[in-house]
Amino acid sequence: AKRPTALRTFALPRRDVHDATAAAVKRIEVPTIGVDEVGRGCLAGPVVACACYLPNDVDIDGIADSKTITTEKAREAIYEQLREAPGVRYALARADAPLIDDVNILQANLACMRAAAEALFHRLSSSDDGRDDVMIDVTAIGDVNNEAEEE
């Protein structure tokens, strides 16, 4: 089976066109990785990024901008659906305070998002389900290393 050989990045528009964008992404034949971070607004502590792949045939109610998920109950319901859905893959990366102090919060955030995307790309490229390419929904992370090593 073919394995992913390339990563492409693109920027998703904000909330006001989320539904149209989600529909367009589902029509894309290339698997898509979504990347987001938590902790960027913290005064202390780490930034954590998650890259996630959902197969196009997986439809989970309530997934949108995380800021629109306002209750813990809704967040838990989405989490359970993600855990049970076949083919969902994810990878996490973390940037601790020393790195943030060294390079600034923005650069640490982007490095964290890039690391999560690279780790997930590596996991997807080592699977046997015929993928050629993977597209990532963040242009700001820059080039993503196709030779990422799984941690």
N, C-alpha and C positions, 0 to 999 in steps of 0.2 A: 504494500500500500504506500501511497505517496505521503510524505511528511512535509510540514510547513517549511518553506525555504525563505520566506520574506515576511517582514512586518511592515505595515503601512499605517500611518497615523492620520487622523482627521479630527476636526473639532466639531463637537455637537453643539447646536444652538441651545439657548437657555430654555427655561420652562414653558414660555408661551408657545413654542412649537414642538414641545416634547412628543405629543401623540403622532404628529406627522413624521417626525424624525424616527420614532420607534417603528412605525410602519415601514419606512424606507429601509431601515437597517434590517428588518425581517426579510425584505425582498432581496437583499444583497446575498449573493451566493458564497461570499468569502466569510468564514467565521470571524466574529467580532469579539474583542476583549474590551470590557469596560473597566476603567480605572478611576478610583476616587480615594481621597485621604480623610483622615480624622486627626484632630489635634493641632491643626495649623494655627488656630486662634489661641492656643494655650500659652500662658506666660512661662510655664515650666513643664517639663515632661517631654515625652517622645511625640513624633509624628508617625502615624502608621498608615500605610497605603494597602489597598486590596485591589488586585486585578481579578476579574471574574469573567468566565466564559459560560454562556447559556446556549445550548443548541437552539436553532431557530424554531424547533417544534415544541419547546418548553415555554409555556405561558403561565406566568405567576402573577396573580392579582396583586395590585398595589405597588409594584416596582415602578419607581419614577425617581425623581430627585429626592434624596434622603431627607431633605429639609421639609418635604411634604408629609413624611411619615411622623405623625405627631404623638402617637401613643405607644407605650411599651408593648401593649397587646398586639397592635398592628405590626410592629417590628418583629415580635416573636413569631407571629403567624407567617410572615415572609421568610424568616429564618428557617422555620420548619419545612416550608415548601421547597426552599433551596436545598436543604439537606436531603430531602426525599426525591428530588427530581433527578432522573437519570441523565448522565452526561455533563452535569454541572461541575466545573473545575474552578479552583481559585488558588491564588498565592498571595501571601502577605509579605510586607517588608517594613522595616522600622528604622527610623533615624532618631538617635538619642540626643540628649542635650549637648554633649561635647561637639558632635558634628554640626548641630544647629548653630552653636556659638562660633564654630570655625568658618562655616560657609554662608550663613544667614538662613532664615526660615524658608524663604522661597526656594533657594537652591537645594536645601535639605529635602524639602517637600518634593521637588521635581526628581531628585535622585532616588528618593524612596518610591515614587510612582514608577520610575523607570525600572528599578530593581524588581518590583512586583510583576510588572509586565514581562520582563525578561524571564523570570522564573516560571511564570505561567506559560509563556511561549515554549520554553524548553519542555515542560510537561506535556503540552499539546503536541509538540513535534515528535515526542517519543511514543505517542499513542498510535494505534493502527486503524485509523478510521478515514483515511483518504484525504486529509487536508493538504492543500498546496500552500496557501498563504493565510495569514491572520491579520486582521485589521484592528487597530487600537483607536479608541475614541478620544485621544488626547494628543494634540500636536505639540503642546508646550514641553513635553518631556524630551523632545529631540530624538536623535537616532537611537534606536533600540538595538542592542547587541544580539544578533541571531545565534551567537555561540554561547549564550548564557549557560551556566552550570547550575544544576539543581542543588539546593542546600540540604 
